[in-house]
Amino acid sequence: MTQAANLPLWAALPVALLLLTGAGLGLIGSVGLLRLRNFYERIHAPTLATTLGIGFILLASALHFSVLQSRPVLHEVLIAVLMVITTPVTLMLLARAALYRDRREGDPEVPPLPPQVSRPQRRDG
């Protein structure tokens, strides 16, 4: 952090604002994780708010190091792409596994399976 003093004011203010916004969104996601009642409500708070918070922190990091090194630093772009791809996939896998488990156990709070849609018969000929 010794190079942070070399950051010009025009870059330090947006970096600070992005960091505070990202930290605030991360805090909101964490509080939502603690306050919401059941698993299905809890998976949304960290997935949405915390992912957006990480995005702001990555933007702040990219701006900070790009200004200090006088060239674009793109490591954060790779991290952001991986976060955008893996977070929704993880959310869906966890939600489907929990839904399957709760339906097997007969939990009354879980909605039943939707009725099967009958497929039209194929006509050969």
C-alpha positions as CSV (number, residue, x, y, z in Angstrom):
1,M,0.0,0.0,0.0
2,T,3.0,2.3,-0.2
3,Q,2.1,3.2,-3.8
4,A,-1.4,4.4,-2.8
5,A,0.1,7.8,-1.9
6,N,1.2,8.2,-5.5
7,L,-2.4,7.9,-6.8
8,P,-3.6,11.3,-8.1
9,L,-6.8,12.8,-6.6
10,W,-8.8,12.5,-9.8
11,A,-8.3,8.7,-9.6
12,A,-8.4,8.3,-5.8
13,L,-11.9,9.7,-5.4
14,P,-13.6,7.3,-7.9
15,V,-11.5,4.4,-6.5
16,A,-12.7,5.3,-2.9
17,L,-16.3,5.7,-4.1
18,L,-16.2,2.3,-5.9
19,L,-14.7,0.6,-2.9
20,L,-17.2,2.0,-0.5
21,T,-20.1,1.1,-2.8
22,G,-18.8,-2.4,-3.3
23,A,-18.2,-2.9,0.5
24,G,-21.7,-1.6,1.2
25,L,-23.3,-4.0,-1.3
26,G,-21.3,-6.8,0.2
27,L,-22.5,-5.9,3.7
28,I,-26.1,-5.7,2.5
29,G,-25.7,-9.2,1.0
30,S,-24.2,-10.6,4.2
31,V,-26.9,-9.0,6.4
32,G,-29.6,-10.4,4.0
33,L,-28.0,-13.9,4.4
34,L,-28.4,-13.6,8.2
35,R,-31.9,-12.0,8.3
36,L,-33.9,-13.9,5.8
37,R,-35.9,-16.9,7.0
38,N,-35.3,-19.9,4.8
39,F,-32.8,-21.3,2.4
40,Y,-34.7,-20.2,-0.7
41,E,-34.7,-16.6,0.4
42,R,-31.1,-16.7,1.7
43,I,-29.6,-17.8,-1.6
44,H,-30.7,-14.6,-3.3
45,A,-29.1,-12.0,-1.0
46,P,-25.5,-13.1,-1.4
47,T,-25.9,-14.0,-5.1
48,L,-27.3,-10.6,-6.2
49,A,-25.9,-8.0,-3.8
50,T,-22.5,-9.5,-3.1
51,T,-21.8,-10.2,-6.7
52,L,-22.5,-6.6,-7.6
53,G,-20.4,-5.5,-4.7
54,I,-17.5,-7.6,-6.0
55,G,-18.0,-6.0,-9.4
56,F,-17.5,-2.5,-7.9
57,I,-14.4,-3.6,-6.0
58,L,-13.0,-5.1,-9.2
59,L,-13.6,-1.8,-11.0
60,A,-11.9,0.1,-8.2
61,S,-8.9,-2.3,-8.4
62,A,-8.7,-2.0,-12.2
63,L,-8.8,1.8,-12.0
64,H,-6.3,2.0,-9.2
65,F,-3.6,-0.3,-10.7
66,S,-4.2,1.0,-14.3
67,V,-3.5,4.6,-13.1
68,L,-0.5,3.6,-11.1
69,Q,1.1,1.4,-13.8
70,S,0.1,3.8,-16.7
71,R,-1.3,0.9,-18.7
72,P,-4.6,-1.1,-18.6
73,V,-4.6,-3.9,-16.0
74,L,-7.0,-6.5,-17.1
75,H,-6.7,-9.3,-14.5
76,E,-9.9,-8.0,-12.9
77,V,-11.8,-8.5,-16.2
78,L,-11.0,-12.2,-16.0
79,I,-12.1,-12.4,-12.4
80,A,-15.3,-10.6,-13.2
81,V,-16.1,-12.9,-16.2
82,L,-15.6,-16.0,-14.0
83,M,-17.8,-14.5,-11.3
84,V,-20.6,-13.7,-13.8
85,I,-20.4,-17.2,-15.2
86,T,-20.1,-19.2,-12.0
87,T,-22.4,-17.4,-9.6
88,P,-25.7,-18.1,-11.4
89,V,-24.7,-21.7,-12.1
90,T,-23.9,-22.3,-8.5
91,L,-27.2,-20.6,-7.4
92,M,-29.2,-22.9,-9.8
93,L,-27.5,-26.0,-8.7
94,L,-27.9,-25.3,-5.0
95,A,-31.6,-24.3,-5.4
96,R,-32.4,-27.4,-7.5
97,A,-30.7,-29.7,-5.1
98,A,-32.5,-28.2,-2.1
99,L,-35.8,-28.2,-3.9
100,Y,-35.3,-31.9,-4.8
101,R,-34.4,-32.8,-1.2
102,D,-37.3,-30.8,0.3
103,R,-39.8,-32.4,-2.1
104,R,-38.5,-35.9,-1.3
105,E,-38.9,-35.1,2.5
106,G,-42.4,-33.8,2.0
107,D,-41.8,-30.3,3.2
108,P,-45.1,-28.4,3.1
109,E,-43.5,-25.0,2.4
110,V,-42.2,-26.2,-1.0
111,P,-44.5,-25.9,-4.0
112,P,-45.5,-29.2,-5.6
113,L,-44.2,-30.4,-8.9
114,P,-46.0,-28.8,-11.8
115,P,-48.5,-31.0,-13.7
116,Q,-46.9,-32.8,-16.6
117,V,-47.9,-31.4,-20.0
118,S,-49.1,-34.2,-22.2
119,R,-47.3,-34.3,-25.5
120,P,-49.3,-34.7,-28.7
121,Q,-49.1,-38.0,-30.4
122,R,-46.9,-38.2,-33.4
123,R,-48.6,-39.2,-36.6
124,D,-46.5,-41.2,-38.9
125,G,-47.5,-41.1,-42.5
